[in-house]
C-alpha cells in the first residue's frame, strides 16, 4: 500500500511519521492559543490537569469523527448513486471517483484519528460492495470491513458502525428501493449476514442514517433551480428523468421516490433490521441516526408542531424502543409554513446554513425529553474554508452540550462531521466539513488546527477555558 503522507496545516508538505504527527498536532494547538497538549512519549494522555470539574465531561464519554463509505471510499461502482452520477443531466455537481481512497488508506486514517486523541470512529458499511447482486454476499468485502473494525480495536477506538448510510445497491434501487414490499426483508437479511460476520467487533450499531430525510425535504429551505416551482417538483422531475434513462420505472432511493412510501419502508426496514442484528448478538447496542434541526417558531404563522410531527414523530417513537438515538444537527431553522431563509446578515456556511452552534444544546434537550433513551451526537460541524470558524463553532457547540449534561440530559458522546473533506453528495467536493484536508490528486492528508484542538479536548475529556 502506498504512503499517501500526512502533514499539519502550515507545515512542510513531506510525509511525516506518526510520532511527528503527534508533535506537530501539539504545535498546532499551541499556535491556536489553546495551550500545550499533555502526553507521554508513549502517546498516551497524562492525567488531566483540569482543576475545575465543571469543565469535565462524564467518564467514558465518546469522542470521535465520522465518515460514510460512499463519501470517502471511492469507486463504489455497484451503488445506485454511482449510476446516477453518470446519467446525462445528473443532479450531482461532480463525480465521486476515487474520493479519499479510504477503502485502501483506512489503516493510516484510523491511526491518525487515534493519535489525535479521539476514542471513537463512526463509519459505514457499503451495502453495494457486500451484496453487489441480490443474494450474493461477498466474504472478501465482509473481511475488508472486519479488518477496519479490528484496526479500530488495535488503536483503542470504539467503532460506531452504520449499516446503511444513504447509498444502496443498484439492484435494490432498480426494484423500487425502500418502497418495494420486500425491501424490509431484504435489508434484514443483509443486517443478519453482516452482523454474523462483524458483530463481535462492533461497539454501537446504527440501522439507518437520517431516515427522516424524505420528510425533511418537504420543509427545508434550499435555493431552487431556475424555472422550478418547488423543491418537491424539482425532485419529481429528476425522478422521472432517472427512471426513463435507466429504463427502470420502479427506480427509487432515499432522495428520489414517493416520500410516504419511502418512510413506511424505512420504518419497517429499521424494525426488521434491528431484530436481525439482535438475533445474532443480543447485547449489541442498536439505534439509528436522525437528521434534526434546532426548530424555532417564526413570529407569524408558525407550523413548528406540524413539522416536528411530520419529520421526527414516527422516528422518535421508534427510538423509544432502541438502545440509543444518534442526533445529527448543524444549524437552526425558523419554521413558518415551511422553513424560512436565514435572516439577512446572518453568517452562513458553505452549504447556506446559518452559523449557529447553539443548535446542539437545544436539539439534545428535545431529543432526550421525547425519547428517554441515551443520546449521542453522531454528526455536527460546519462547511467552511476558514478553520478558525470551525474551532469557534465546535467550542461553542460543546459548551452548550456541557450545559445540557449538567442539567441531567443523558448525552454520552460527541462525533464530529467529518474526519476528512469528502464527497458531499450532490454538492460534490466543494463544501469543506473535514478536520483533515485531502489532496485528492496525491491522497495526502493535512491536519487542520481544529482536529488537534478537538482531539485535545477528547484526550482531556474536558472543555478548554476558551469554550466557557
Protein Blocks (a to p, Z undefined) as FASTA:
>chain_A
ZZebpadehiafbdcdfklmmmmmmmmmmmnonopcdddfkopacddfbfblmlpccehi
acdddddfklmnopplkbmklmmmmpghiabfbdfklmnolmmmmmmmmmmmmmnopabd
cddddfklmmmbghiacfklmmmmmmmmmmmmmnopacdddfbghiacfklmmnopjmlm
klmmmmmmmmmmmmmmmmmmpfbdcfbghkllmmmmmmmccdddehiabfklmmmmmmmm
mmmmnopakbccfknccfklmmmmmmmmmmmmmmmmmmmmmmlccddddddddddddfbh
paklmmmmmmmmmmmmmmmmmfbdcdddfbdcdddfbccdddehiacdfkopacdfklmm
mmmmmmmmmnopacddfbgcdddfblklmmmmmmmmmmmmmmmmmnopacfbdcdddfbd
cdehjnommbccbfbdcdfknopacddfklmmmmmmmmnopacfklZZ
